[in-house]
Amino acid sequence: MSDHLADRAAHYRVHFLGRDGTPFATDEYRAASDDDAVLRARLRAEANGFELWREDRLIHREDKPDASGQRGAFSSASRARR
C-alpha cells in the first residue's frame, strides 16, 4: 500500500465467528473502502461468518453459509443506499 493510500485508508477490525455465532478470533487492518474491507474479511473467514467493524460501527456481518452456500448478511453500506 502506498504512503498516500495508507493516509486515506480506514482502520477496520474483523471478528471471526464460530459455529455458535460468537467471536473466536480478531484481526485488524487498513483498507481503502468498506467494500474492500468486506472482501478482505470474506477471504479470511472461509467457511465461518464474521463481523466487520470500523471504529464503533458495525459495517457488515455475514453468517456461516447454509447448505446451499448462501450467507445471511447485514451491511450498513447496502442499507444506506436504499
C-alpha positions, 0 to 999 in steps of 0.5 A: 500500500502506498504512503498516500493510500495508507493516509486515506485508508480506514482502520477496520477490525474483523471478528471471526465467528464460530459455529455458535455465532460468537467471536473466536478470533480478531484481526485488524487492518487498513483498507481503502473502502468498506467494500474492500474491507468486506472482501478482505474479511470474506477471504479470511473467514472461509467457511465461518461468518464474521463481523466487520467493524470500523471504529464503533460501527458495525459495517457488515456481518455475514453468517456461516453459509447454509447448505446451499452456500448462501450467507445471511448478511447485514451491511450498513453500506447496502442499507444506506443506499436504499 
